[in-house]
Amino acid sequence: MIWEFVLADQRIHIIQCTKQRLGHVVCPCTLEPKSSPLPRHQNSKCEICHGTGISQPAKEADLLRWNKVKLLGLALTCRQIYHESIFFLYTLPTLEFSNPWTLPYLLPTIPPSHRDRIRKIELRWSFPGHWLPSKDSVRAVYVSAGRTQWTETCRAVSQLRSLRSFVLVLESNWFSEPVEKLVGFLEPLSGVIVRSGLRQDWDRERDCGGKKDYVGVGVDVEIGFHDGFSSDEDSCRSLGSDSGSFSSVGGYATTTTTTTTTMASGSRGSWELRLQGQCYYSHELDRIGVDLRRKGIDCWISAV
């Protein structure tokens, strides 16, 4: 389908703007030919992907400079195109949050019928090690605020019932805390379920006229569209418009140290924990994987 071709493989940076608003930037890397065999996070020329290039909250001038593509131009062309393409706007792109606490702010602005279509999420977290639980009374001041923020973000991820791909990037300013504290920090993610679809996208689109679409084993989601164009247009803008796979003991790859396993059911999607620049953990991945599984977290683990 033409709308699927237009929106497929896009990566959308969700950013904070002034006056408590959210905005978006379509990653320029997804608009270029895929000529390099390296993973996107190793070969990206996008400064936002590398944590630089735009400060948040972003100003309107920053958005105009970065936004080379008007994401909602297609959906807002007319009513018919809107109803045909809005499904893919939430289903196909990867939503990336450089400031993860924007995710809890974004989800309430999206109607449940659209929110349940979100498939791919990437969070980047720069959680300093000294914010982790400590007996130090001074450190405890930072623990409360940071932990609440993190817990709310984890709860928001767990609300995405149709999630297919989830990537959590812990960036290099992590203070190389002991493995036990890393596992404790990730424990709120034990409620996150990442599923793999049992139907092709065109099958889901065929059934989207109010019928149920089975997106996982024993799970079904209502994905009917609303009748009112104006209200859906507002929900479309809430995405940030112009107006407003599993861990276990395993081997290691050449460029990325990874632990892998397979689950008996084979019904899960991709859940990846990426320890970016964390050489300290490169020899502890097996142990981290075992400890995370004990907490109910099944994910790929990589140190890049």
C-alpha positions as CSV (number, residue, x, y, z in Angstrom):
1,M,0.0,0.0,0.0
2,I,1.3,3.5,-0.9
3,W,0.8,4.9,2.6
4,E,2.8,2.1,4.1
5,F,5.7,2.7,1.7
6,V,5.7,6.4,2.6
7,L,5.8,5.9,6.4
8,A,7.8,2.7,6.7
9,D,11.1,2.7,8.5
10,Q,10.8,6.3,9.7
11,R,12.3,7.2,13.0
12,I,10.7,10.1,14.9
13,H,12.4,11.9,17.7
14,I,9.8,13.1,20.2
15,I,11.2,16.2,22.0
16,Q,10.1,18.7,24.5
17,C,9.3,22.2,23.3
18,T,8.7,25.5,25.1
19,K,5.4,26.2,26.9
20,Q,5.0,22.6,28.0
21,R,4.4,21.3,24.5
22,L,5.8,18.3,22.6
23,G,7.2,18.3,19.1
24,H,8.8,15.9,16.7
25,V,11.8,15.7,14.3
26,V,11.9,13.0,11.6
27,C,15.4,11.5,11.8
28,P,17.3,12.4,8.6
29,C,19.1,9.0,8.7
30,T,15.9,7.2,7.8
31,L,15.4,9.4,4.7
32,E,18.8,8.3,3.2
33,P,19.5,5.1,1.2
34,K,20.6,2.2,3.5
35,S,24.0,1.7,2.0
36,S,25.9,0.8,5.2
37,P,25.8,-2.7,6.8
38,L,26.5,-1.2,10.2
39,P,23.6,-0.9,12.7
40,R,22.0,2.6,12.7
41,H,23.2,3.4,16.2
42,Q,26.8,2.8,15.1
43,N,26.6,4.6,11.7
44,S,24.1,7.4,12.4
45,K,25.0,10.9,11.2
46,C,22.0,12.3,13.1
47,E,23.2,14.5,15.9
48,I,20.0,13.9,17.9
49,C,20.7,10.2,17.8
50,H,24.1,10.9,19.4
51,G,22.5,13.1,22.1
52,T,23.7,16.4,20.6
53,G,22.4,19.0,18.1
54,I,19.2,20.2,19.8
55,S,18.6,21.3,23.4
56,Q,15.4,20.6,25.2
57,P,13.0,22.3,25.7
58,A,13.4,23.1,22.0
59,K,12.5,26.4,20.4
60,E,10.5,26.8,17.3
61,A,13.5,27.9,15.4
62,D,15.3,24.6,16.3
63,L,12.3,22.6,15.0
64,L,12.3,24.5,11.7
65,R,16.0,23.9,11.3
66,W,15.8,20.2,12.0
67,N,12.5,19.2,10.5
68,K,13.1,18.5,6.8
69,V,9.9,16.5,6.5
70,K,6.4,17.5,7.4
71,L,5.3,14.3,9.0
72,L,1.5,15.1,9.0
73,G,1.3,16.6,5.6
74,L,0.0,13.4,4.1
75,A,-2.5,12.6,6.8
76,L,-4.0,16.0,6.8
77,T,-4.5,16.2,3.0
78,C,-8.1,15.1,3.1
79,R,-10.5,13.0,5.1
80,Q,-10.1,9.9,3.0
81,I,-6.3,9.9,3.1
82,Y,-6.3,10.6,6.8
83,H,-8.4,7.5,7.5
84,E,-6.3,5.4,5.2
85,S,-2.9,6.5,6.5
86,I,-3.4,7.3,10.2
87,F,-3.1,3.6,11.1
88,F,0.4,3.4,9.7
89,L,1.5,6.7,11.3
90,Y,1.4,5.0,14.7
91,T,2.2,1.4,13.6
92,L,5.3,1.8,11.3
93,P,7.7,4.5,12.7
94,T,10.0,4.1,15.7
95,L,9.3,6.7,18.3
96,E,12.5,7.8,20.0
97,F,12.6,9.6,23.3
98,S,15.9,11.3,24.2
99,N,14.2,12.6,27.4
100,P,12.2,9.5,28.4
101,W,9.9,11.4,30.8
102,T,8.3,12.8,27.7
103,L,6.7,9.4,27.1
104,P,4.3,9.7,30.1
105,Y,3.4,13.1,28.9
106,L,2.7,12.0,25.4
107,L,0.5,9.0,25.9
108,P,-2.5,10.7,27.6
109,T,-2.7,13.0,24.6
110,I,-3.3,10.1,22.2
111,P,-6.7,8.4,22.1
112,P,-6.5,4.7,23.2
113,S,-7.5,3.5,19.7
114,H,-4.3,5.1,18.3
115,R,-2.1,4.5,21.4
116,D,-2.7,0.7,21.0
117,R,-1.2,0.9,17.5
118,I,2.2,2.0,18.7
119,R,4.7,-0.8,17.9
120,K,8.2,0.6,18.3
121,I,9.7,2.6,21.1
122,E,13.3,3.6,21.9
123,L,14.2,5.3,25.2
124,R,17.5,7.0,26.0
125,W,18.3,7.3,29.6
126,S,21.2,9.2,31.3
127,F,20.5,8.1,34.8
128,P,23.6,8.9,37.0
129,G,24.7,6.1,39.2
130,H,24.7,8.3,42.3
131,W,20.9,8.5,41.9
132,L,20.5,4.9,42.7
133,P,19.3,3.7,46.1
134,S,21.9,4.5,48.8
135,K,22.2,4.7,52.6
136,D,23.7,8.1,52.2
137,S,21.1,10.6,53.4
138,V,22.3,13.3,51.0
139,R,22.0,11.0,48.0
140,A,18.5,10.0,49.1
141,V,17.3,13.4,48.1
142,Y,18.1,12.7,44.5
143,V,16.8,9.1,44.6
144,S,13.2,10.1,45.3
145,A,12.8,12.5,42.3
146,G,14.8,10.4,39.9
147,R,13.2,7.1,40.9
148,T,9.6,8.5,40.6
149,Q,10.4,9.8,37.1
150,W,11.8,6.5,36.0
151,T,8.9,4.5,37.5
152,E,6.4,6.6,35.7
153,T,8.3,6.1,32.4
154,C,8.3,2.3,33.0
155,R,4.6,2.3,33.7
156,A,3.9,4.2,30.5
157,V,5.9,1.6,28.4
158,S,3.9,-1.2,30.1
159,Q,0.7,0.4,28.9
160,L,1.6,-0.1,25.2
161,R,-0.3,-3.3,24.6
162,S,0.8,-3.8,21.0
163,L,4.5,-3.1,21.5
164,R,6.7,-5.1,19.1
165,S,10.1,-3.5,19.6
166,F,11.5,-1.8,22.7
167,V,15.1,-0.5,23.0
168,L,16.5,1.0,26.2
169,V,19.8,2.8,25.8
170,L,21.7,3.6,29.0
171,E,24.2,6.2,28.0
172,S,27.9,6.6,28.9
173,N,27.4,8.9,31.9
174,W,26.3,6.0,34.0
175,F,28.8,5.8,36.8
176,S,29.6,2.1,36.4
177,E,27.7,1.0,39.5
178,P,27.8,-2.7,40.5
179,V,25.8,-5.1,38.5
180,E,23.4,-5.6,41.4
181,K,22.3,-2.0,41.3
182,L,21.9,-2.0,37.5
183,V,19.4,-4.9,37.8
184,G,17.6,-3.1,40.6
185,F,17.3,0.0,38.5
186,L,15.7,-2.0,35.7
187,E,13.3,-4.0,37.9
188,P,10.3,-1.6,37.1
189,L,10.4,-2.8,33.5
190,S,9.3,-6.3,34.6
191,G,5.8,-5.5,33.6
192,V,6.7,-4.7,30.0
193,I,5.5,-7.2,27.4
194,V,6.9,-7.1,23.9
195,R,5.0,-9.3,21.4
196,S,5.5,-10.4,17.9
197,G,2.5,-10.1,15.4
198,L,0.8,-13.2,14.1
199,R,-0.6,-11.4,11.1
200,Q,0.9,-9.3,8.3
201,D,0.3,-5.5,8.3
202,W,-2.1,-5.7,5.4
203,D,-4.2,-8.3,7.3
204,R,-4.4,-5.9,10.3
205,E,-5.4,-3.0,7.9
206,R,-8.1,-5.2,6.3
207,D,-9.6,-5.8,9.8
208,C,-9.3,-2.2,11.1
209,G,-12.9,-1.3,10.4
210,G,-14.0,-2.0,13.9
211,K,-13.0,-5.7,14.1
212,K,-10.5,-7.2,16.4
213,D,-6.9,-7.7,15.3
214,Y,-5.0,-10.4,17.1
215,V,-1.5,-9.0,17.8
216,G,-0.1,-11.7,20.1
217,V,-0.9,-15.0,21.7
218,G,-4.2,-14.7,23.5
219,V,-4.3,-10.9,23.1
220,D,-6.6,-8.9,20.9
221,V,-7.0,-5.2,20.5
222,E,-9.8,-3.0,19.2
223,I,-8.5,-0.8,16.5
224,G,-11.6,0.8,15.0
225,F,-11.4,4.4,13.7
226,H,-13.4,7.3,15.0
227,D,-15.9,8.9,12.7
228,G,-15.0,12.5,13.4
229,F,-12.2,13.9,11.3
230,S,-11.6,17.0,13.4
231,S,-11.1,15.1,16.7
232,D,-8.8,12.6,15.1
233,E,-6.9,15.4,13.5
234,D,-6.2,16.8,17.0
235,S,-5.0,13.4,18.2
236,C,-2.8,13.2,15.1
237,R,-1.3,16.5,16.1
238,S,-0.7,15.3,19.6
239,L,2.1,13.1,18.2
240,G,4.1,16.3,17.9
241,S,2.9,18.2,14.9
242,D,3.9,21.4,13.1
243,S,1.3,23.3,15.0
244,G,1.8,22.5,18.3
245,S,14.8,-11.5,21.6
246,F,15.8,-12.4,24.9
247,S,18.8,-12.6,27.2
248,S,20.7,-15.6,28.4
249,V,24.2,-17.0,28.6
250,G,25.6,-16.9,25.1
251,G,28.4,-15.9,22.7
252,Y,29.7,-12.6,21.6
253,A,29.6,-10.8,18.3
254,T,32.5,-9.0,16.7
255,T,31.3,-5.4,17.0
256,T,28.8,-5.7,19.7
257,T,28.9,-7.9,22.8
258,T,25.5,-9.6,23.0
259,T,23.8,-12.4,25.0
260,T,21.0,-14.3,23.4
261,T,18.5,-17.1,23.9
262,T,15.2,-18.3,22.6
263,M,11.9,-18.8,24.4
264,A,9.9,-21.9,24.0
265,S,6.8,-20.0,22.9
266,G,8.6,-17.9,20.3
267,S,5.8,-15.4,20.6
268,R,7.7,-12.3,21.8
269,G,9.1,-9.3,20.0
270,S,12.4,-7.5,20.3
271,W,13.4,-6.1,23.7
272,E,16.9,-4.8,23.8
273,L,19.0,-3.3,26.6
274,R,21.9,-1.4,25.1
275,L,24.7,-0.4,27.5
276,Q,26.2,2.3,25.3
277,G,29.9,3.0,26.0
278,Q,29.8,0.8,29.1
279,C,33.0,-1.3,28.9
280,Y,32.7,-2.0,32.6
281,Y,29.7,-4.2,31.9
282,S,31.1,-6.0,28.9
283,H,32.3,-8.9,31.0
284,E,29.2,-9.0,33.1
285,L,26.5,-9.5,30.5
286,D,25.9,-13.1,31.3
287,R,25.4,-12.3,35.0
288,I,23.2,-9.3,34.1
289,G,21.1,-11.6,31.9
290,V,20.6,-14.2,34.5
291,D,19.7,-11.6,37.2
292,L,17.2,-9.9,34.9
293,R,15.4,-13.1,34.1
294,R,15.0,-13.7,37.8
295,K,13.2,-10.3,37.9
296,G,11.0,-11.3,35.0
297,I,12.8,-9.3,32.3
298,D,13.7,-11.1,29.1
299,C,15.8,-9.0,26.7
300,W,18.7,-8.8,24.4
301,I,21.7,-7.2,26.2
302,S,24.5,-5.5,24.3
303,A,27.5,-3.3,25.2
304,V,28.4,-1.1,22.2
